[in-house]
């Protein structure tokens, strides 16, 4: 069996990163806990191993 091509793997990783950054902004703008839970559930579909702390860490270091 040959290994998978590198280019599609890089493209998938880049697309996932962009989608997570969009969802991170949506999470930061959401007001209710229900909206935040819904956004994080969508993030878990994209990247099942990510934790809430890992997801919100860039928001903590971002200037206001």
HUMO-V931622 format. One record per residue. N is the residue number from 0. RES is the residue in one small letter. NEAR is the number of other ideal C-beta (glycine too) atoms within 10 Angstrom. Layout:
BEGIN
n:N res:RES near:NEAR
n:N res:RES near:NEAR
END
This chain:
BEGIN
n:0 res:x near:3
n:1 res:x near:4
n:2 res:x near:6
n:3 res:x near:8
n:4 res:x near:9
n:5 res:x near:8
n:6 res:x near:8
n:7 res:x near:9
n:8 res:x near:11
n:9 res:x near:10
n:10 res:x near:11
n:11 res:x near:10
n:12 res:x near:10
n:13 res:x near:10
n:14 res:x near:11
n:15 res:x near:12
n:16 res:x near:11
n:17 res:x near:10
n:18 res:x near:14
n:19 res:x near:17
n:20 res:x near:11
n:21 res:x near:10
n:22 res:x near:16
n:23 res:x near:19
n:24 res:x near:12
n:25 res:x near:15
n:26 res:x near:21
n:27 res:x near:13
n:28 res:x near:10
n:29 res:x near:15
n:30 res:x near:7
n:31 res:x near:8
n:32 res:x near:8
n:33 res:x near:9
n:34 res:x near:13
n:35 res:x near:17
n:36 res:x near:13
n:37 res:x near:13
n:38 res:x near:20
n:39 res:x near:18
n:40 res:x near:9
n:41 res:x near:14
n:42 res:x near:19
n:43 res:x near:14
n:44 res:x near:7
n:45 res:x near:13
n:46 res:x near:13
n:47 res:x near:7
n:48 res:x near:6
n:49 res:x near:13
n:50 res:x near:10
n:51 res:x near:13
n:52 res:x near:8
n:53 res:x near:11
n:54 res:x near:18
n:55 res:x near:14
n:56 res:x near:12
n:57 res:x near:12
n:58 res:x near:11
n:59 res:x near:7
n:60 res:x near:6
n:61 res:x near:10
n:62 res:x near:3
n:63 res:x near:2
END
